[in-house]
């Protein structure tokens, strides 16, 4: 089963994905891939980290602090982290996990060719995939074997149960 989660910023996409992966881990599934928690200073979001779910390896994916990386909105992207953590985590998950998680497939991460290739491999080869896709990029991933779920404030609470149901059918 391949499920892509999308929605507007702040809709709860990543929260839904984390709930699902934690529940599946509790059921004995081996989970790999990445999550990208936001980094805050007080109430301000100043960046995102990238975390390898199998190893715990973590790095700063993006930051509002100026750097040499490409700029996406107000953030500067650390391509080294995307490649060393993101691409590697996805490929390792393809070999060793029951579920490949990618949070997220978005403009920042897709600046890396290595990451784009790893995402393509996951879309083609993963028996079970759960990925967050930036709402502006959903059209790039239309495939017959993929279920798409839009997370909105009115369905956020039930979205994790819907996704768990899809993986339970598999």
C-alpha positions as a Python dict, from the first residue, in 0.01 Angstrom:
ca = {
    (1, 'X'): (0, 0, 0),
    (2, 'X'): (130, 343, -94),
    (3, 'X'): (-30, 644, 72),
    (4, 'X'): (54, 1007, 5),
    (5, 'X'): (-62, 1265, 255),
    (6, 'X'): (-103, 1627, 151),
    (7, 'X'): (-264, 1944, 277),
    (8, 'X'): (-204, 2310, 338),
    (9, 'X'): (78, 2421, 572),
    (10, 'X'): (-15, 2366, 935),
    (11, 'X'): (-294, 2120, 853),
    (12, 'X'): (-136, 1842, 1062),
    (13, 'X'): (12, 1621, 787),
    (14, 'X'): (329, 1536, 974),
    (15, 'X'): (142, 1480, 1299),
    (16, 'X'): (-88, 1231, 1124),
    (17, 'X'): (211, 1047, 973),
    (18, 'X'): (391, 1024, 1309),
    (19, 'X'): (74, 884, 1473),
    (20, 'X'): (47, 619, 1202),
    (21, 'X'): (414, 516, 1213),
    (22, 'X'): (409, 495, 1594),
    (23, 'X'): (97, 276, 1585),
    (24, 'X'): (244, 47, 1320),
    (25, 'X'): (570, 21, 1516),
    (26, 'X'): (361, -82, 1815),
    (27, 'X'): (211, -357, 1599),
    (28, 'X'): (558, -489, 1518),
    (29, 'X'): (622, -318, 1185),
    (30, 'X'): (980, -217, 1114),
    (31, 'X'): (967, 149, 1009),
    (32, 'X'): (1235, 342, 823),
    (33, 'X'): (1277, 660, 625),
    (34, 'X'): (1265, 1018, 744),
    (35, 'X'): (1067, 1269, 940),
    (36, 'X'): (1134, 1643, 938),
    (37, 'X'): (1029, 1807, 1265),
    (38, 'X'): (1021, 2183, 1276),
    (39, 'X'): (1274, 2377, 1480),
    (40, 'X'): (1140, 2664, 1688),
    (41, 'X'): (1293, 2948, 1882),
    (42, 'X'): (1013, 3054, 2112),
    (43, 'X'): (706, 3090, 1892),
    (44, 'X'): (902, 3137, 1569),
    (45, 'X'): (971, 2849, 1332),
    (46, 'X'): (1336, 2889, 1227),
    (47, 'X'): (1394, 2568, 1036),
    (48, 'X'): (1348, 2196, 1003),
    (49, 'X'): (1559, 1899, 1106),
    (50, 'X'): (1577, 1571, 914),
    (51, 'X'): (1576, 1249, 1118),
    (52, 'X'): (1654, 896, 999),
    (53, 'X'): (1386, 679, 1162),
    (54, 'X'): (1603, 365, 1174),
    (55, 'X'): (1926, 512, 1309),
    (56, 'X'): (1813, 830, 1484),
    (57, 'X'): (2071, 1028, 1287),
    (58, 'X'): (1965, 1391, 1275),
    (59, 'X'): (2074, 1705, 1092),
    (60, 'X'): (1949, 2055, 1015),
    (61, 'X'): (1760, 2031, 686),
    (62, 'X'): (1692, 2403, 661),
    (63, 'X'): (1726, 2722, 853),
    (64, 'X'): (1629, 3087, 828),
    (65, 'X'): (1996, 3169, 897),
    (66, 'X'): (2169, 3257, 568),
    (67, 'X'): (2391, 2984, 424),
    (68, 'X'): (2533, 2867, 93),
    (69, 'X'): (2246, 2628, 25),
    (70, 'X'): (1958, 2696, -211),
    (71, 'X'): (1684, 2919, -80),
    (72, 'X'): (1322, 2803, -61),
    (73, 'X'): (1096, 3074, 76),
    (74, 'X'): (1257, 3206, 392),
    (75, 'X'): (1469, 2892, 441),
    (76, 'X'): (1819, 2797, 327),
    (77, 'X'): (1846, 2425, 249),
    (78, 'X'): (2139, 2210, 362),
    (79, 'X'): (2178, 1973, 66),
    (80, 'X'): (2445, 1776, 251),
    (81, 'X'): (2189, 1676, 514),
    (82, 'X'): (1926, 1593, 251),
    (83, 'X'): (2170, 1359, 80),
    (84, 'X'): (2357, 1211, 378),
    (85, 'X'): (2048, 1155, 592),
    (86, 'X'): (1741, 1168, 367),
    (87, 'X'): (1855, 974, 62),
    (88, 'X'): (2043, 718, 271),
    (89, 'X'): (1749, 668, 510),
    (90, 'X'): (1505, 605, 226),
    (91, 'X'): (1734, 355, 54),
    (92, 'X'): (1807, 174, 382),
    (93, 'X'): (1434, 156, 456),
    (94, 'X'): (1371, 5, 113),
    (95, 'X'): (1609, -278, 203),
    (96, 'X'): (1523, -331, 570),
    (97, 'X'): (1182, -186, 666),
    (98, 'X'): (820, -296, 639),
    (99, 'X'): (715, 68, 593),
    (100, 'X'): (906, 348, 419),
    (101, 'X'): (816, 692, 556),
    (102, 'X'): (910, 1016, 380),
    (103, 'X'): (821, 1341, 555),
    (104, 'X'): (829, 1527, 332),
    (105, 'X'): (854, 1534, -44),
    (106, 'X'): (868, 1909, -90),
    (107, 'X'): (1051, 2189, -266),
    (108, 'X'): (1337, 2190, -11),
    (109, 'X'): (1410, 1819, -27),
    (110, 'X'): (1363, 1795, -403),
    (111, 'X'): (1653, 2036, -459),
    (112, 'X'): (1869, 1724, -421),
    (113, 'X'): (1896, 1491, -721),
    (114, 'X'): (1996, 1207, -489),
    (115, 'X'): (1680, 1259, -282),
    (116, 'X'): (1462, 1280, -595),
    (117, 'X'): (1609, 951, -714),
    (118, 'X'): (1554, 786, -374),
    (119, 'X'): (1191, 904, -374),
    (120, 'X'): (1146, 757, -723),
    (121, 'X'): (1289, 425, -604),
    (122, 'X'): (1052, 426, -306),
    (123, 'X'): (751, 501, -526),
    (124, 'X'): (848, 215, -757),
    (125, 'X'): (974, -49, -514),
    (126, 'X'): (838, 2, -161),
    (127, 'X'): (561, -246, -78),
    (128, 'X'): (441, -3, 191),
    (129, 'X'): (501, 371, 166),
    (130, 'X'): (365, 661, 369),
    (131, 'X'): (481, 1002, 249),
    (132, 'X'): (389, 1364, 300),
    (133, 'X'): (379, 1552, -28),
    (134, 'X'): (382, 1932, -39),
    (135, 'X'): (44, 2050, -164),
    (136, 'X'): (198, 2224, -465),
    (137, 'X'): (363, 1900, -583),
    (138, 'X'): (77, 1649, -561),
    (139, 'X'): (25, 1647, -938),
    (140, 'X'): (379, 1517, -984),
    (141, 'X'): (295, 1190, -813),
    (142, 'X'): (-29, 1077, -974),
    (143, 'X'): (0, 701, -1016),
    (144, 'X'): (-263, 432, -1026),
    (145, 'X'): (-122, 239, -730),
    (146, 'X'): (-112, 536, -488),
    (147, 'X'): (-383, 651, -248),
    (148, 'X'): (-392, 1027, -183),
    (149, 'X'): (-534, 1172, 139),
    (150, 'X'): (-574, 1544, 197),
    (151, 'X'): (-547, 1642, 563),
    (152, 'X'): (-768, 1936, 660),
    (153, 'X'): (-878, 2073, 998),
    (154, 'X'): (-1215, 1897, 962),
    (155, 'X'): (-1066, 1549, 897),
    (156, 'X'): (-730, 1569, 1075),
    (157, 'X'): (-837, 1370, 1379),
    (158, 'X'): (-971, 1078, 1175),
    (159, 'X'): (-697, 1076, 911),
    (160, 'X'): (-459, 853, 1106),
    (161, 'X'): (-735, 594, 1154),
    (162, 'X'): (-816, 607, 783),
    (163, 'X'): (-451, 545, 692),
    (164, 'X'): (-415, 267, 949),
    (165, 'X'): (-719, 104, 793),
    (166, 'X'): (-555, 115, 450),
    (167, 'X'): (-239, -52, 581),
    (168, 'X'): (-443, -311, 772),
    (169, 'X'): (-617, -413, 446),
    (170, 'X'): (-278, -474, 286),
}
